[in-house]
Amino acid sequence: MKFDSNVRYGKSHEWAREDGDAVVCGISDYAQDSLGDVVFVELPDPGKSIDAGAVFGVVESVKAASDVYMPIAGEVLEHNKALADNPSLVNEDPFGAGWLIKIKPKDVSQLESLMSADEYETFTQNLDE
């Protein structure tokens, strides 16, 4: 399992990383591994404002469909158009090419309320026990 120390994690297995004035969000390696082969991703259109903890999309795999939750509040700037043709990028590179959305954060300090990579690794180990 990969844990990226440059991102912050939510308990619902999303990650968020500052990228200039934006924040990039996706699902963790743990989440994509649990889901299995991703076959479809539904993401919001740019301009939509979404509160922290609210559902912003759906990731469907051969096993299940799973809601995806906003790690912090913000306005959607962009969604990853490459996932429409190649949703498996979420499996192949969850912290890179498999990102889901970029947002303009309402309050970037909300990132501090999310878990560090070490905290998230401990959190996921406890889930597996």
TIMI-2910 file (N, C-alpha, C, CB; in pm, 1 decimal, decimal comma, always signed):
<rs>
+----------+----------+----------+----------+----------+----------+----------+----------+----------+----------+----------+----------+------+
!      n_x !      n_y !      n_z !     ca_x !     ca_y !     ca_z !      c_x !      c_y !      c_z !     cb_x !     cb_y !     cb_z ! resn !
+----------+----------+----------+----------+----------+----------+----------+----------+----------+----------+----------+----------+------+
!    +84,5 !   -118,0 !     +0,0 !     +0,0 !     +0,0 !     +0,0 !    +88,8 !   +124,0 !     +0,0 !    -96,0 !     +0,0 !   +122,2 !  Met !
!    +54,1 !   +219,4 !    -84,7 !   +130,1 !   +344,5 !    -90,0 !    +57,9 !   +452,8 !    -10,2 !   +150,9 !   +390,1 !   -236,8 !  Lys !
!   +137,3 !   +528,3 !    +65,3 !    +85,9 !   +642,8 !   +139,8 !   +170,3 !   +762,5 !    +99,3 !    +90,0 !   +618,7 !   +296,3 !  Phe !
!   +107,7 !   +863,9 !    +41,1 !   +177,9 !   +981,2 !     -8,7 !   +187,9 !  +1083,9 !   +103,6 !   +105,8 !  +1041,1 !   -132,9 !  Asp !
!   +311,1 !  +1116,8 !   +142,4 !   +331,7 !  +1210,0 !   +253,0 !   +302,4 !  +1355,8 !   +214,7 !   +474,2 !  +1198,4 !   +303,1 !  Ser !
!   +277,0 !  +1381,3 !    +85,3 !   +246,9 !  +1517,8 !    +39,6 !    +98,2 !  +1549,3 !    +40,0 !   +301,5 !  +1538,6 !    -99,3 !  Asn !
!    +16,0 !  +1453,4 !    +81,4 !   -128,3 !  +1475,5 !    +82,1 !   -182,9 !  +1458,8 !   +223,0 !   -199,1 !  +1378,8 !    -14,8 !  Val !
!   -305,0 !  +1506,3 !   +243,5 !   -378,2 !  +1488,3 !   +369,0 !   -495,9 !  +1395,3 !   +337,7 !   -427,4 !  +1627,7 !   +429,8 !  Arg !
!   -534,5 !  +1315,1 !   +435,5 !   -635,2 !  +1210,9 !   +414,0 !   -758,4 !  +1230,8 !   +501,1 !   -575,5 !  +1074,5 !   +440,9 !  Tyr !
!   -875,5 !  +1197,1 !   +444,0 !   -999,3 !  +1193,8 !   +519,8 !  -1031,4 !  +1051,4 !   +561,0 !  -1114,3 !  +1253,3 !   +438,4 !  Gly !
!  -1117,2 !  +1036,7 !   +662,0 !  -1154,9 !   +903,5 !   +711,1 !  -1233,5 !   +823,7 !   +608,3 !  -1236,5 !   +916,0 !   +838,2 !  Lys !
!  -1290,4 !   +893,1 !   +508,9 !  -1364,2 !   +822,5 !   +403,9 !  -1273,4 !   +790,3 !   +284,0 !  -1484,8 !   +906,8 !   +358,0 !  Ser !
!  -1141,1 !   +801,4 !   +304,2 !  -1037,4 !   +755,3 !   +210,1 !  -1013,7 !   +845,5 !    +89,3 !  -1073,2 !   +620,3 !   +161,2 !  His !
!  -1051,9 !   +973,4 !   +100,5 !  -1013,0 !  +1070,9 !     -1,3 !   -884,1 !  +1138,8 !    +44,1 !  -1126,7 !  +1176,3 !    -25,7 !  Glu !
!   -812,3 !  +1193,4 !    -52,8 !   -692,6 !  +1272,0 !    -20,5 !   -706,4 !  +1410,4 !    -82,1 !   -562,9 !  +1201,4 !    -71,7 !  Trp !
!   -628,2 !  +1504,6 !    -27,1 !   -626,2 !  +1642,3 !    -77,4 !   -483,5 !  +1694,4 !    -70,6 !   -723,0 !  +1734,2 !     +4,2 !  Ala !
!   -442,5 !  +1765,5 !   -175,5 !   -305,8 !  +1818,8 !   -183,7 !   -311,1 !  +1959,0 !   -241,9 !   -213,9 !  +1726,7 !   -270,3 !  Arg !
!   -241,7 !  +2051,2 !   -176,3 !   -232,7 !  +2187,4 !   -229,4 !   -155,3 !  +2186,1 !   -360,4 !   -165,0 !  +2282,6 !   -127,3 !  Glu !
!   -202,8 !  +2265,9 !   -455,8 !   -138,9 !  +2280,2 !   -586,9 !   -154,9 !  +2426,1 !   -626,8 !   -202,1 !  +2182,3 !   -695,5 !  Asp !
!    -61,5 !  +2509,9 !   -581,3 !    -74,9 !  +2653,5 !   -602,8 !   -192,8 !  +2705,2 !   -522,6 !    -92,3 !  +2686,1 !   -753,0 !  Gly !
!   -285,0 !  +2776,1 !   -589,9 !   -405,0 !  +2826,9 !   -523,0 !   -517,0 !  +2723,1 !   -517,7 !   -454,6 !  +2951,9 !   -593,6 !  Asp !
!   -497,3 !  +2611,4 !   -583,1 !   -599,0 !  +2506,7 !   -589,7 !   -564,9 !  +2392,6 !   -493,6 !   -612,2 !  +2453,2 !   -733,7 !  Ala !
!   -661,3 !  +2303,6 !   -475,7 !   -640,0 !  +2179,5 !   -402,1 !   -686,8 !  +2066,3 !   -492,1 !   -716,3 !  +2179,0 !   -263,7 !  Val !
!   -600,1 !  +1967,4 !   -513,0 !   -632,2 !  +1850,7 !   -594,2 !   -682,1 !  +1741,4 !   -500,4 !   -507,9 !  +1802,3 !   -677,6 !  Val !
!   -788,3 !  +1670,6 !   -540,8 !   -848,1 !  +1566,2 !   -457,6 !   -859,7 !  +1435,6 !   -537,0 !   -987,4 !  +1610,8 !   -405,7 !  Cys !
!   -850,0 !  +1325,5 !   -464,3 !   -867,0 !  +1193,5 !   -524,8 !   -898,9 !  +1092,3 !   -417,5 !   -741,1 !  +1151,3 !   -602,4 !  Gly !
!   -893,9 !   +963,2 !   -453,8 !   -911,8 !   +858,7 !   -354,1 !   -777,6 !   +792,4 !   -328,3 !  -1017,4 !   +754,5 !   -400,0 !  Ile !
!   -762,2 !   +740,6 !   -208,4 !   -634,2 !   +684,9 !   -165,8 !   -603,8 !   +551,6 !   -234,4 !   -633,2 !   +666,5 !    -15,1 !  Ser !
!   -479,6 !   +511,1 !   -223,8 !   -437,7 !   +381,0 !   -274,5 !   -514,3 !   +270,8 !   -201,8 !   -284,8 !   +361,9 !   -257,6 !  Asp !
!   -535,7 !   +288,0 !    -72,7 !   -613,2 !   +192,5 !     +6,0 !   -754,1 !   +178,5 !    -52,2 !   -619,9 !   +236,7 !   +154,2 !  Tyr !
!   -816,9 !   +292,7 !    -82,0 !   -954,1 !   +291,4 !   -134,7 !   -961,5 !   +224,0 !   -270,9 !  -1008,2 !   +433,7 !   -144,9 !  Ala !
!   -870,5 !   +258,9 !   -361,7 !   -876,7 !   +199,1 !   -495,5 !   -849,3 !    +49,8 !   -488,0 !   -776,1 !   +266,9 !   -590,6 !  Gln !
!   -761,0 !     +8,4 !   -397,0 !   -730,2 !   -133,1 !   -379,8 !   -852,0 !   -208,2 !   -325,3 !   -609,4 !   -150,9 !   -285,5 !  Asp !
!   -922,9 !   -146,4 !   -232,3 !  -1043,2 !   -207,0 !   -174,1 !  -1155,4 !   -219,8 !   -277,3 !  -1091,6 !   -124,2 !    -54,4 !  Ser !
!  -1166,9 !   -118,6 !   -364,6 !  -1272,4 !   -118,9 !   -465,7 !  -1248,4 !   -222,4 !   -575,2 !  -1284,6 !    +18,3 !   -527,5 !  Leu !
!  -1123,1 !   -243,0 !   -611,9 !  -1092,5 !   -328,3 !   -726,0 !  -1089,0 !   -245,7 !   -853,3 !  -1195,1 !   -441,8 !   -738,5 !  Gly !
!  -1103,5 !   -310,8 !   -967,0 !  -1088,7 !   -243,9 !  -1096,4 !  -1198,0 !   -139,4 !  -1117,6 !  -1091,7 !   -346,7 !  -1210,0 !  Asp !
!  -1156,4 !    -12,5 !  -1127,1 !  -1250,4 !    +97,2 !  -1148,2 !  -1291,9 !    +98,5 !  -1295,1 !  -1187,4 !   +234,2 !  -1106,7 !  Val !
!  -1425,7 !   +102,2 !  -1317,3 !  -1479,2 !    +96,9 !  -1453,9 !  -1554,0 !   +224,5 !  -1493,7 !  -1571,8 !    -22,1 !  -1467,9 !  Val !
!  -1587,6 !   +309,3 !  -1395,5 !  -1661,9 !   +431,8 !  -1426,8 !  -1643,5 !   +530,8 !  -1312,8 !  -1813,4 !   +401,9 !  -1450,1 !  Phe !
!  -1631,7 !   +659,6 !  -1348,8 !  -1620,3 !   +765,4 !  -1248,4 !  -1717,6 !   +876,7 !  -1286,3 !  -1472,8 !   +819,6 !  -1238,2 !  Val !
!  -1799,7 !   +918,3 !  -1189,6 !  -1893,0 !  +1029,4 !  -1209,6 !  -1845,2 !  +1146,0 !  -1123,6 !  -2041,1 !   +988,3 !  -1173,1 !  Glu !
!  -1817,9 !  +1260,2 !  -1188,0 !  -1761,6 !  +1375,3 !  -1118,6 !  -1843,3 !  +1501,9 !  -1145,7 !  -1616,1 !  +1396,4 !  -1161,0 !  Leu !
!  -1836,9 !  +1599,5 !  -1055,2 !  -1914,6 !  +1722,5 !  -1072,0 !  -1854,9 !  +1815,0 !  -1177,8 !  -1924,2 !  +1796,1 !   -939,7 !  Pro !
!  -1940,1 !  +1899,1 !  -1230,7 !  -1895,9 !  +1998,9 !  -1328,8 !  -1830,3 !  +2117,0 !  -1256,6 !  -2015,8 !  +2047,8 !  -1415,7 !  Asp !
!  -1738,7 !  +2184,8 !  -1324,8 !  -1677,5 !  +2305,6 !  -1268,0 !  -1784,1 !  +2408,1 !  -1229,5 !  -1578,1 !  +2367,8 !  -1368,1 !  Pro !
!  -1753,9 !  +2484,5 !  -1124,8 !  -1843,6 !  +2588,6 !  -1078,9 !  -1931,2 !  +2547,0 !   -961,8 !  -1929,3 !  +2632,5 !  -1191,1 !  Gly !
!  -1936,8 !  +2417,2 !   -933,6 !  -2021,2 !  +2368,3 !   -824,2 !  -1948,3 !  +2385,2 !   -691,3 !  -2059,8 !  +2219,5 !   -846,4 !  Lys !
!  -2014,3 !  +2448,2 !   -594,8 !  -1959,3 !  +2461,4 !   -459,3 !  -2010,1 !  +2345,5 !   -374,6 !  -1998,6 !  +2599,0 !   -394,9 !  Ser !
!  -1917,9 !  +2281,9 !   -301,7 !  -1952,2 !  +2162,6 !   -224,7 !  -1891,0 !  +2174,4 !    -84,9 !  -1902,4 !  +2033,0 !   -296,7 !  Ile !
!  -1971,1 !  +2143,2 !    +16,1 !  -1924,9 !  +2148,2 !   +155,2 !  -1836,6 !  +2028,9 !   +188,2 !  -2044,0 !  +2152,8 !   +251,0 !  Asp !
!  -1748,4 !  +2047,4 !   +285,2 !  -1665,8 !  +1937,6 !   +335,2 !  -1756,6 !  +1826,2 !   +385,1 !  -1570,3 !  +1985,8 !   +448,4 !  Ala !
!  -1724,0 !  +1703,7 !   +349,1 !  -1800,8 !  +1588,5 !   +392,5 !  -1917,5 !  +1552,5 !   +302,8 !  -1850,6 !  +1612,4 !   +527,9 !  Gly !
!  -1952,3 !  +1640,5 !   +208,4 !  -2063,5 !  +1612,9 !   +116,1 !  -2015,2 !  +1523,6 !     +0,9 !  -2123,4 !  +1746,1 !    +60,4 !  Ala !
!  -2106,5 !  +1446,3 !    -53,9 !  -2074,2 !  +1360,8 !   -169,0 !  -2047,4 !  +1449,1 !   -290,0 !  -2189,9 !  +1259,8 !   -198,8 !  Val !
!  -1936,3 !  +1423,5 !   -360,3 !  -1909,8 !  +1499,4 !   -483,1 !  -1904,5 !  +1412,4 !   -606,7 !  -1780,7 !  +1574,2 !   -470,2 !  Phe !
!  -1905,6 !  +1281,7 !   -589,7 !  -1898,1 !  +1194,8 !   -705,8 !  -1916,6 !  +1049,4 !   -668,1 !  -1766,4 !  +1213,3 !   -776,5 !  Gly !
!  -1903,8 !   +964,2 !   -770,8 !  -1917,6 !   +820,1 !   -752,1 !  -1805,7 !   +751,4 !   -829,8 !  -2058,8 !   +769,3 !   -798,9 !  Val !
!  -1746,2 !   +651,6 !   -765,8 !  -1647,4 !   +566,5 !   -832,1 !  -1706,9 !   +426,2 !   -835,8 !  -1506,8 !   +568,9 !   -757,5 !  Val !
!  -1721,2 !   +372,3 !   -956,6 !  -1777,3 !   +238,1 !   -972,2 !  -1666,9 !   +141,6 !  -1012,7 !  -1891,8 !   +237,2 !  -1077,1 !  Glu !
!  -1669,6 !    +26,8 !   -948,9 !  -1572,9 !    -78,0 !   -981,9 !  -1648,9 !   -204,3 !  -1019,4 !  -1475,5 !   -105,1 !   -862,8 !  Ser !
!  -1576,0 !   -309,1 !  -1053,7 !  -1640,3 !   -436,2 !  -1084,2 !  -1707,7 !   -493,7 !   -959,1 !  -1537,5 !   -536,2 !  -1140,7 !  Val !
!  -1665,7 !   -450,3 !   -839,7 !  -1721,3 !   -499,6 !   -713,7 !  -1837,9 !   -416,6 !   -661,8 !  -1614,0 !   -503,6 !   -609,9 !  Lys !
!  -1826,3 !   -282,6 !   -671,9 !  -1924,4 !   -196,3 !   -605,4 !  -1917,5 !    -53,6 !   -659,3 !  -1901,5 !   -196,2 !   -453,4 !  Ala !
!  -2018,9 !    +24,0 !   -623,5 !  -2016,7 !   +168,5 !   -648,2 !  -1997,3 !   +235,6 !   -512,8 !  -2149,7 !   +218,8 !   -720,0 !  Ala !
!  -1912,9 !   +337,6 !   -509,5 !  -1882,4 !   +403,8 !   -383,3 !  -1890,1 !   +554,7 !   -400,1 !  -1743,6 !   +362,6 !   -332,3 !  Ser !
!  -1960,9 !   +620,3 !   -306,9 !  -1963,9 !   +765,8 !   -306,9 !  -1825,9 !   +819,7 !   -271,5 !  -2070,2 !   +818,8 !   -208,0 !  Asp !
!  -1795,9 !   +937,0 !   -323,2 !  -1670,3 !  +1004,9 !   -293,2 !  -1706,1 !  +1136,2 !   -223,5 !  -1584,2 !  +1029,8 !   -424,2 !  Val !
!  -1638,5 !  +1165,0 !   -112,6 !  -1672,6 !  +1278,4 !    -27,5 !  -1567,2 !  +1388,3 !    -34,6 !  -1689,7 !  +1232,5 !   +116,2 !  Tyr !
!  -1613,2 !  +1512,8 !    -24,0 !  -1522,4 !  +1628,3 !    -25,2 !  -1437,1 !  +1628,5 !   +100,4 !  -1601,6 !  +1760,9 !    -36,4 !  Met !
!  -1304,8 !  +1629,3 !    +85,1 !  -1218,8 !  +1636,0 !   +203,4 !  -1223,5 !  +1773,0 !   +271,0 !  -1075,5 !  +1602,8 !   +165,2 !  Pro !
!  -1237,8 !  +1879,8 !   +190,3 !  -1254,8 !  +2016,0 !   +242,3 !  -1355,1 !  +2088,9 !   +152,7 !  -1116,9 !  +2093,2 !   +247,9 !  Ile !
!  -1414,6 !  +2194,7 !   +203,7 !  -1512,7 !  +2270,7 !   +126,3 !  -1444,5 !  +2349,9 !    +14,8 !  -1591,7 !  +2365,5 !   +218,2 !  Ala !
!  -1514,3 !  +2363,5 !    -97,8 !  -1459,4 !  +2442,4 !   -206,8 !  -1546,4 !  +2439,2 !   -330,4 !  -1322,3 !  +2394,3 !   -240,8 !  Gly !
!  -1500,3 !  +2513,9 !   -429,9 !  -1568,1 !  +2520,5 !   -559,5 !  -1487,8 !  +2440,4 !   -660,7 !  -1585,5 !  +2668,2 !   -607,0 !  Glu !
!  -1556,1 !  +2354,2 !   -733,8 !  -1490,1 !  +2270,6 !   -833,7 !  -1437,6 !  +2359,0 !   -946,5 !  -1587,4 !  +2162,5 !   -889,1 !  Val !
!  -1308,0 !  +2350,5 !   -970,9 !  -1244,8 !  +2422,6 !  -1081,0 !  -1237,7 !  +2336,0 !  -1206,4 !  -1104,3 !  +2468,8 !  -1040,9 !  Leu !
!  -1217,6 !  +2205,8 !  -1183,6 !  -1191,8 !  +2115,8 !  -1296,8 !  -1210,7 !  +1972,5 !  -1248,0 !  -1046,9 !  +2137,1 !  -1356,0 !  Glu !
!  -1257,2 !  +1885,6 !  -1337,9 !  -1253,2 !  +1742,6 !  -1307,7 !  -1163,2 !  +1674,2 !  -1410,8 !  -1397,5 !  +1680,1 !  -1308,3 !  His !
!  -1116,0 !  +1557,4 !  -1374,3 !  -1017,9 !  +1486,4 !  -1457,6 !  -1088,7 !  +1422,4 !  -1577,3 !   -942,3 !  +1378,0 !  -1374,3 !  Asn !
!  -1082,4 !  +1489,9 !  -1690,6 !  -1150,7 !  +1443,2 !  -1812,0 !  -1093,1 !  +1311,0 !  -1863,4 !  -1141,1 !  +1549,3 !  -1921,4 !  Lys !
!   -968,2 !  +1282,0 !  -1833,9 !   -905,1 !  +1158,3 !  -1880,1 !   -973,8 !  +1034,5 !  -1823,0 !   -757,6 !  +1157,4 !  -1842,2 !  Ala !
!  -1041,1 !  +1049,6 !  -1709,5 !  -1105,4 !   +933,5 !  -1646,7 !  -1227,7 !   +885,5 !  -1724,0 !  -1145,7 !   +967,4 !  -1504,5 !  Leu !
!  -1287,0 !   +971,0 !  -1806,9 !  -1402,3 !   +929,5 !  -1887,2 !  -1363,5 !   +816,2 !  -1982,2 !  -1458,6 !  +1049,1 !  -1966,9 !  Ala !
!  -1246,3 !   +826,8 !  -2041,8 !  -1198,7 !   +725,1 !  -2135,9 !  -1114,7 !   +617,3 !  -2069,3 !  -1118,4 !   +790,3 !  -2245,2 !  Asp !
!  -1056,0 !   +650,4 !  -1953,6 !   -965,1 !   +556,3 !  -1889,0 !   -980,4 !   +560,8 !  -1736,6 !   -820,1 !   +586,8 !  -1928,7 !  Asn !
!  -1094,1 !   +512,1 !  -1684,0 !  -1116,9 !   +516,8 !  -1539,3 !  -1015,3 !   +435,3 !  -1459,6 !  -1255,8 !   +467,2 !  -1508,4 !  Pro !
!   -946,5 !   +342,1 !  -1525,1 !   -848,1 !   +260,1 !  -1454,6 !   -727,0 !   +341,2 !  -1406,9 !   -801,5 !   +147,2 !  -1544,7 !  Ser !
!   -714,9 !   +467,4 !  -1451,3 !   -607,7 !   +554,0 !  -1399,3 !   -618,1 !   +569,0 !  -1247,8 !   -613,1 !   +692,9 !  -1466,4 !  Leu !
!   -741,2 !   +560,1 !  -1195,7 !   -761,5 !   +567,6 !  -1050,3 !   -687,6 !   +452,8 !   -981,5 !   -913,3 !   +563,2 !  -1015,2 !  Val !
!   -687,7 !   +334,3 !  -1043,7 !   -616,0 !   +219,1 !   -989,0 !   -465,4 !   +230,3 !  -1011,8 !   -668,6 !    +90,1 !  -1051,3 !  Asn !
!   -429,0 !   +271,1 !  -1132,1 !   -288,4 !   +271,5 !  -1171,3 !   -207,1 !   +379,4 !  -1102,0 !   -277,4 !   +288,7 !  -1319,4 !  Glu !
!   -264,8 !   +496,4 !  -1080,1 !   -189,5 !   +610,3 !  -1026,9 !   -282,9 !   +701,6 !   -946,0 !   -121,7 !   +690,1 !  -1142,4 !  Asp !
!   -329,1 !   +653,1 !   -827,6 !   -430,0 !   +729,3 !   -753,4 !   -385,1 !   +867,7 !   -707,2 !   -472,2 !   +651,1 !   -634,9 !  Pro !
!   -255,0 !   +888,5 !   -690,9 !   -204,9 !  +1018,3 !   -644,4 !   -155,1 !  +1106,4 !   -759,0 !    -92,9 !   +997,3 !   -544,2 !  Phe !
!   -156,1 !  +1052,8 !   -880,6 !   -106,4 !  +1127,1 !   -996,2 !   -213,5 !  +1138,6 !  -1102,6 !    +18,1 !  +1060,1 !  -1054,1 !  Gly !
!   -198,4 !  +1061,8 !  -1209,9 !   -289,9 !  +1069,7 !  -1324,2 !   -433,6 !  +1033,1 !  -1288,7 !   -241,4 !   +979,4 !  -1434,3 !  Ala !
!   -454,4 !   +965,9 !  -1176,1 !   -588,1 !   +924,2 !  -1135,1 !   -658,9 !  +1021,8 !  -1042,4 !   -580,0 !   +792,4 !  -1068,7 !  Gly !
!   -610,6 !  +1146,0 !  -1033,2 !   -679,0 !  +1247,8 !   -951,0 !   -822,1 !  +1264,7 !  -1000,8 !   -602,9 !  +1384,9 !   -955,5 !  Trp !
!   -909,8 !  +1314,9 !   -912,2 !  -1050,4 !  +1328,4 !   -948,7 !  -1090,6 !  +1472,5 !   -980,4 !  -1136,5 !  +1275,5 !   -837,5 !  Leu !
!  -1070,2 !  +1564,3 !   -885,0 !  -1111,6 !  +1703,6 !   -906,0 !  -1006,9 !  +1799,8 !   -851,7 !  -1247,4 !  +1730,5 !   -839,1 !  Ile !
!  -1010,6 !  +1921,2 !   -905,9 !   -934,4 !  +2033,3 !   -850,6 !  -1036,2 !  +2134,1 !   -801,0 !   -836,1 !  +2097,3 !   -957,4 !  Lys !
!  -1011,9 !  +2186,4 !   -681,7 !  -1105,7 !  +2281,8 !   -623,2 !  -1035,0 !  +2410,2 !   -581,5 !  -1176,6 !  +2219,7 !   -503,0 !  Ile !
!  -1115,3 !  +2515,4 !   -573,6 !  -1071,7 !  +2639,7 !   -510,9 !  -1121,0 !  +2628,2 !   -366,7 !  -1128,9 !  +2771,1 !   -586,1 !  Lys !
!  -1029,9 !  +2611,2 !   -269,8 !  -1074,8 !  +2587,2 !   -132,6 !  -1144,2 !  +2708,8 !    -72,3 !   -957,2 !  +2547,6 !    -45,8 !  Pro !
!  -1247,6 !  +2681,4 !     +4,7 !  -1316,6 !  +2786,9 !    +78,2 !  -1225,6 !  +2837,7 !   +189,4 !  -1451,8 !  +2735,7 !   +136,2 !  Lys !
!  -1155,8 !  +2743,8 !   +254,9 !  -1063,3 !  +2775,0 !   +364,1 !   -954,4 !  +2668,7 !   +364,4 !  -1137,4 !  +2781,2 !   +503,1 !  Asp !
!   -838,1 !  +2702,0 !   +308,2 !   -730,4 !  +2603,2 !   +291,4 !   -682,8 !  +2546,7 !   +425,6 !   -612,1 !  +2666,6 !   +217,4 !  Val !
!   -707,2 !  +2618,5 !   +534,7 !   -664,9 !  +2567,8 !   +665,4 !   -743,1 !  +2442,5 !   +705,8 !   -682,0 !  +2676,2 !   +771,7 !  Ser !
!   -854,8 !  +2413,5 !   +636,7 !   -928,8 !  +2289,2 !   +663,7 !   -842,4 !  +2165,8 !   +637,1 !  -1056,4 !  +2283,2 !   +577,7 !  Gln !
!   -739,7 !  +2179,9 !   +554,9 !   -649,3 !  +2066,8 !   +529,1 !   -586,9 !  +2014,9 !   +658,8 !   -538,4 !  +2108,2 !   +430,5 !  Leu !
!   -564,5 !  +2105,9 !   +753,1 !   -501,6 !  +2068,1 !   +879,2 !   -587,6 !  +1972,6 !   +961,3 !   -471,3 !  +2191,5 !   +960,4 !  Glu !
!   -719,5 !  +1969,9 !   +934,7 !   -808,0 !  +1880,2 !  +1008,8 !   -802,3 !  +1737,1 !   +954,1 !   -951,8 !  +1932,3 !  +1003,7 !  Ser !
!   -737,3 !  +1719,0 !   +840,2 !   -724,7 !  +1586,3 !   +779,8 !   -600,8 !  +1515,2 !   +833,5 !   -718,0 !  +1596,8 !   +625,8 !  Leu !
!   -595,2 !  +1384,5 !   +813,3 !   -484,5 !  +1303,3 !   +865,4 !   -358,4 !  +1315,2 !   +780,7 !   -526,2 !  +1157,7 !   +873,3 !  Met !
!   -244,7 !  +1306,1 !   +847,5 !   -116,6 !  +1294,9 !   +777,6 !   -105,2 !  +1152,7 !   +722,3 !     +4,2 !  +1328,8 !   +873,2 !  Ser !
!     -4,5 !  +1128,1 !   +639,2 !    +15,8 !   +994,1 !   +584,0 !    +37,0 !   +891,9 !   +695,2 !   +135,6 !   +993,2 !   +488,2 !  Ala !
!   +115,0 !   +925,7 !   +797,2 !   +139,8 !   +832,4 !   +908,0 !    +11,4 !   +802,8 !   +984,6 !   +246,0 !   +889,3 !  +1003,6 !  Asp !
!    -67,3 !   +908,1 !  +1010,0 !   -194,6 !   +889,2 !  +1081,4 !   -290,3 !   +803,2 !   +999,3 !   -259,9 !  +1025,7 !  +1113,2 !  Glu !
!   -293,7 !   +827,7 !   +868,2 !   -382,9 !   +751,0 !   +780,8 !   -338,8 !   +605,2 !   +771,3 !   -387,3 !   +813,6 !   +640,9 !  Tyr !
!   -209,7 !   +581,9 !   +766,0 !   -159,0 !   +444,2 !   +760,7 !   -202,6 !   +368,2 !   +885,7 !     -4,0 !   +442,5 !   +747,4 !  Glu !
!   -190,3 !   +430,5 !  +1002,1 !   -234,4 !   +369,0 !  +1127,5 !   -385,4 !   +344,8 !  +1123,8 !   -197,0 !   +458,6 !  +1248,6 !  Thr !
!   -460,0 !   +443,5 !  +1075,2 !   -605,6 !   +433,1 !  +1063,3 !   -644,8 !   +312,2 !   +977,9 !   -663,9 !   +562,4 !  +1002,4 !  Phe !
!   -580,6 !   +293,4 !   +862,4 !   -616,5 !   +183,9 !   +773,6 !   -573,0 !    +49,1 !   +830,8 !   -554,2 !   +205,1 !   +636,4 !  Thr !
!   -461,4 !    +45,7 !   +903,5 !   -418,3 !    -79,3 !   +967,1 !   -521,7 !   -125,7 !  +1069,1 !   -280,9 !    -61,2 !  +1034,9 !  Gln !
!   -578,0 !    -29,6 !  +1142,8 !   -680,0 !    -64,0 !  +1241,8 !   -807,4 !   -115,1 !  +1175,6 !   -711,7 !    +56,9 !  +1328,9 !  Asn !
!   -837,5 !    -66,6 !  +1053,9 !   -955,2 !   -114,7 !   +980,9 !   -938,4 !   -258,7 !   +937,1 !   -982,1 !    -26,9 !   +859,8 !  Leu !
!   -815,0 !   -297,1 !   +907,6 !   -787,5 !   -431,0 !   +855,0 !   -777,2 !   -537,1 !   +964,6 !   -659,3 !   -429,0 !   +774,9 !  Asp !
!   -775,9 !   -495,1 !  +1089,8 !   -759,5 !   -592,0 !  +1198,6 !   -890,5 !   -656,5 !  +1236,2 !   -698,9 !   -525,5 !  +1320,3 !  Glu !
+----------+----------+----------+----------+----------+----------+----------+----------+----------+----------+----------+----------+------+
</rs>
